[in-house]
Amino acid sequence: MRRRDGTGLAELLVALALAGVILAAATRALAQHLALHRTRDARSRAAEIVREVHDVLRAELGHAAGDVRVLGDTAVQVASVRVLARACHQDLARLVLPATELSWSAPRAGDSLAVMDTLVRREWRTVIAAAGTQRASAECPAGGTRVTLGASLPASVPARAVPARVWRTVRYMAYRAGDGSWWLGERQCTSGCGAAQPIAGPLLPPAQGGLRLREGLGGNGRPRFLDVSVRAVVATRTASLSSRLPLPAAP
């Protein structure tokens, strides 16, 4: 009998079947790896969101000027100081606050500004109508922030001799976006509160503990701390974080 060389049909079918099994196993392993990776990413993103909410509220309360109002259990309004600096330039309608002075964040339109009126010995206040960057000059060698005032400076306000105080009144609350998701929003409040701007999210709905605020009183009956609880959701993965933030002493 003559020996037959090469691969027969049966052997080829077996090889193809084994290759299919190996490919299916590899595909299943890859799908599981990708699903695990997506789950970890979603959980990590949710944890990042809750930390961001806490960081924002902690920073605002840390710079608050003693004016903090807790509005229900999902909103808080804070008046926080942005800048305390002597102007390096002034005229009737503008001040330049030097970059060398310590500030938390740059002033912007809608912020409030106060300077001591030396004649009547009380603060003169106005709203900042516009703000921009001031280049270095002879008066302001390091440059700074140029603010346009909502009212002209009285002659009795020496803004280059006494510090100007800039603060921002903002309200943070849980709000529902147009797509139905819930976010931590910021509303700037001067004479009234403007539209909410998204800060961090998506959060769970308030009814499910997305944002919970509770004011705590000290022994003297005054507010001493704010308990903050946040739960975020990303691709069905949730994360939660709770902390107790100190409130500034009332002036």
Phi, psi and omega in degrees: 000144180270136180283137181268123177270163177091184185255134179276171181297322181296315179297321180296319179295320177297316180298318179295321179296316178297319178297321178296320179296316180296317180296319179296318179295319180294319179296317179296319179295319179295318179297319178295320178296316180294321179295318178296321179296317178295321179297316179296320178297317180295317179295320179295319179294319178297318178296324178295322180295313182294325177294321180297317178300313180295320181296319179297311181293322179297317180295316180297315180292328179293337179251009182293146181264032178086000182249089180235128179235122175270121185252096185070208181249011179227015181208146176217139179246131187228136169256106187244137182284131178262317185216143170225102190206151170275135181291143173266350175209143175213147166219192187297326188245354185220152170230151170242119178264119189293149180290341181286343181280146180290131177216153178276312176210154184294143175298153177217166180303136182100343176291160177260149180225139179224139175224143181292128174271110186288343180282312182261356178058046171209166185289137169263130186237150175204178177252144176281120182277329180202156179217145180202175182275133177255126178287163179299142179213179180297321180284325183235081186300329181265004185073197180163208180245125179267122180244132175265127187273150178285344177217154182287143179292130173293155180296339182272008179251100181273081186295342179271356181249332181237151184293143170266137180249125178247128178223163182230129176261115183232152177242125176253133183202163172281129178221156183263124180281174183297333180272005179093351180279158181254140183223160164279123182244158177241130175238120178281130185240113175250269171279329174215179181259132180279191180290152181287136175249133183293138179245310181206144179166182006279148176253164170291157177302152179306324180296339179255016176083024179301318176213123178229129179237136177219124181276133179248142183258149175272186181295336179271006179082003179262154180299131181241334182206166178232117175277125183241128176232129184228138174228126181245157180225132175223118179051049179070359178265133183245158173217149181223155180205136177231144178204165178245118184254131179290145175260147178292150178292139178294137180294000000 
